[in-house]
Amino acid sequence: MPAAQTRTDAPSPFISVDAPRSLGVSGCSDAARRAGRRTASVAKLRPVRSSLRVAGFSPLAASYTLNGLGDMLGVVALAVLVLQQTGSALATTALFLAAKSMPALLSPALTAGLDQRAIGRVVPVVYFLEAGAFAGLAQLSTAFWLPGVLALAFADGVLALTARGLTRGAVAGVLGPAGVLREGNALLNVAYAITSAAGPVLAGVVIHFGGVDAALWIDAGSFLCAGLLLAAARRSLPMAVVGDHQGWRARVRDGLSHVRSHPTAGRLVAGEGVAIVFFTLVVPISVVFVRETLHSSSLGYGVMLGAWGVGVILGSVVFARAGDMSLHVLVLASTLAVGVGYAGIAASPTLLLACLASVVGGVGNGIQWISVMTALQDSVGDAYQARAAGLLESVGAVAPGIGFVVGGLLTAASSPRVAYAVAGVGAVVIAAVWARRPIVADGAVA
């Protein structure tokens, strides 16, 4: 991403603090969105924080961040709970499938059924339901029943994915007309990187001093706060669609058909799904690589994960300071960086070199997802914003399950080095496929 921008506090003439509210969750008309983008392209580069001046974005960003923090906190707490109560790796695997992979099968339909309704009324209810789910999980932490934990974890996963998809659509609708969608997405990406690093640490501290039930009650409170925040700001958020409403089945079919036939959106969603399989292929075997291949310790494993995390934070900052660099370049460069990082780890004879390669891969990781999401939002029309974003979020949830299985099989059949090498080559191939033609057609929205 391009060079850093010098911050200026002077208000921009292209950013309205009273931006027009949408007739739908996904934003105002395509024409207004295109006009905002053209204006932004010729305007002086704005600081990333300029997006916070647009009415409605601040509560959306805050609730999205609370959602991410609660998600990380909840996953760690539930994993500890299930392992403590069952002592079974299979039970823990079932938890991750229920909470992270299976919800992707249902959330696109729920997103399509809700994305024509007023964000300020719908998403708070989703967050309140999540708070209720975690209150139930907190109760089950002292009266453990595995089927109940798995059912509530699945329900929360569906609600979390739906909230993220609807929020992404609303963000595009609020920021698109002001021409600051990339700036807003950059802020969300930095917030996600921070919560990804802080969430597990916070969970560990709370569980250590207060127990699993305390962590789950705090999680319930975070979702309650997110819902109250959006409910209080509902007048500045996109309004409901007026006119005829399609049924959710018709909207799901229409959304899938649109993405599949769209020259940009289809390639982005399908390519990202395959890319995530390669990206996550090494997750379950990284500890085996560090301890058995590099002959290091659990501390060494933590250091390598920390090195990757440092790269993710650096990557999120790079995206935030990227200015108007082509999204096509950002997607390709970041995907390639992840591949190079994995290939470097595969070839590393020592932990130090593996950590250096991890920083490179982490930088790509911190740029890649948000670049793809922004490119997708930039390519589809307003009517499809929430459904397209929800579909990508769902693909991002289900693909890791495939990657985990493939990585485990590769390691069992060969070695962790081979698994890392396959992941690296796969990421490079995805970048090469995307490089065949521009991912984003400038100024075009279909």
Secondary structure, DSSP 4 states (H G I P E B T S, - for coil): ---------SPPTT--TTPPPPSSTT-S-HHHHHHHHHHHHHSPPPPGGGGGGSTTHHHHHHHHHHHHHHHHHHHHHHHHHHHHHH--HHHHHHHHIIIIIGGGGTHHHHHHHHTTS-HHHHHHHHHHHHHHHHHHHHHHTTS--HHHHHHHHHHHHHHHHHHHHHHHHHHHHHHTTTT-HHHHHHHHHHHHHHHHHHHHHHHHHHHHHH-HHHHHHHHHHHHHHHHHHHHHTGGGS--PPPS----HHHHHHHHHHHHHHSTTHHHHHHHHHHHHHHHHTTGGGHHHIIIIIS---HHHHHHHHHHHHHHHHHHHHHHHT-TT--HHHHHHHHHHHHHHHHHHHHH-SSHHHHHHHHHHHHHHHHHHHHHHHHHHHHHS-GGGHHHHHHHHHHHHHHHHHHHHHHHHHHHHHS-HHHHHHHHHHHHHHHHHHHTTS-SS-TT---
